[in-house]
Amino acid sequence: MDAAAKGERYARIFRKAGTLIGKGNIARAIQTLKEGQELAQSLGDHGMARRFSEEIARVSDPPAAE
């Protein structure tokens, strides 16, 4: 898979997760991000897998409301 195709797939996954977060469906957003992480790992893209992991952590533990 070429870099442009990978980038497009990653972007689509992040957009989908963002839409789900906006709708309040955090569990589904996390599942989507995990699918992206698995895709990145299967393609040997460790940097992107790490980015998905960081986003999963951020969404899983949102800051406390003040």
TORMI-373164 format. One record per residue (C-alpha): residue number from 1; residue in three letters; x, y, z. Coordinates in pm, whole numbers, padded with zeros to 5 digits. Layout:
<recs>
+-----+-----+--------+--------+--------+
|   i |  aa |      x |      y |      z |
+-----+-----+--------+--------+--------+
| NUM | ALA |      X |      Y |      Z |
...
+-----+-----+--------+--------+--------+
</recs>
This chain:
<recs>
+-----+-----+--------+--------+--------+
|   i |  aa |      x |      y |      z |
+-----+-----+--------+--------+--------+
|   1 | MET |  00000 |  00000 |  00000 |
|   2 | ASP |  00145 |  00337 | -00096 |
|   3 | ALA |  00186 |  00627 |  00145 |
|   4 | ALA | -00105 |  00826 |  00002 |
|   5 | ALA | -00346 |  00535 |  00042 |
|   6 | LYS | -00228 |  00473 |  00399 |
|   7 | GLY | -00266 |  00839 |  00484 |
|   8 | GLU | -00616 |  00845 |  00340 |
|   9 | ARG | -00721 |  00541 |  00544 |
|  10 | TYR | -00574 |  00685 |  00863 |
|  11 | ALA | -00745 |  01019 |  00803 |
|  12 | ARG | -01079 |  00847 |  00747 |
|  13 | ILE | -01043 |  00656 |  01073 |
|  14 | PHE | -00958 |  00972 |  01268 |
|  15 | ARG | -01253 |  01158 |  01111 |
|  16 | LYS | -01488 |  00873 |  01196 |
|  17 | ALA | -01363 |  00865 |  01555 |
|  18 | GLY | -01400 |  01243 |  01580 |
|  19 | THR | -01759 |  01224 |  01459 |
|  20 | LEU | -01835 |  00952 |  01711 |
|  21 | ILE | -01678 |  01155 |  01991 |
|  22 | GLY | -01886 |  01456 |  01885 |
|  23 | LYS | -02199 |  01244 |  01910 |
|  24 | GLY | -02097 |  01124 |  02257 |
|  25 | ASN | -02033 |  00765 |  02149 |
|  26 | ILE | -01695 |  00733 |  02321 |
|  27 | ALA | -01691 |  00353 |  02335 |
|  28 | ARG | -01740 |  00324 |  01958 |
|  29 | ALA | -01481 |  00596 |  01897 |
|  30 | ILE | -01227 |  00403 |  02104 |
|  31 | GLN | -01310 |  00085 |  01913 |
|  32 | THR | -01255 |  00270 |  01584 |
|  33 | LEU | -00920 |  00407 |  01705 |
|  34 | LYS | -00814 |  00057 |  01814 |
|  35 | GLU | -00897 | -00070 |  01465 |
|  36 | GLY | -00674 |  00206 |  01326 |
|  37 | GLN | -00397 |  00109 |  01566 |
|  38 | GLU | -00422 | -00254 |  01455 |
|  39 | LEU | -00411 | -00148 |  01090 |
|  40 | ALA | -00100 |  00063 |  01149 |
|  41 | GLN |  00071 | -00222 |  01335 |
|  42 | SER | -00013 | -00468 |  01058 |
|  43 | LEU |  00141 | -00229 |  00805 |
|  44 | GLY |  00454 | -00185 |  01019 |
|  45 | ASP |  00378 |  00184 |  01075 |
|  46 | HIS |  00490 |  00211 |  01436 |
|  47 | GLY |  00473 |  00591 |  01451 |
|  48 | MET |  00109 |  00595 |  01346 |
|  49 | ALA |  00028 |  00304 |  01579 |
|  50 | ARG |  00173 |  00513 |  01862 |
|  51 | ARG | -00039 |  00811 |  01756 |
|  52 | PHE | -00355 |  00598 |  01765 |
|  53 | SER | -00250 |  00470 |  02107 |
|  54 | GLU | -00205 |  00826 |  02237 |
|  55 | GLU | -00545 |  00926 |  02102 |
|  56 | ILE | -00707 |  00622 |  02265 |
|  57 | ALA | -00553 |  00724 |  02599 |
|  58 | ARG | -00669 |  01084 |  02556 |
|  59 | VAL | -01027 |  00983 |  02473 |
|  60 | SER | -01037 |  00717 |  02744 |
|  61 | ASP | -00935 |  00955 |  03020 |
|  62 | PRO | -01078 |  01301 |  02946 |
|  63 | PRO | -00979 |  01585 |  03179 |
|  64 | ALA | -01206 |  01643 |  03477 |
|  65 | ALA | -01461 |  01921 |  03441 |
|  66 | GLU | -01382 |  02225 |  03646 |
+-----+-----+--------+--------+--------+
</recs>
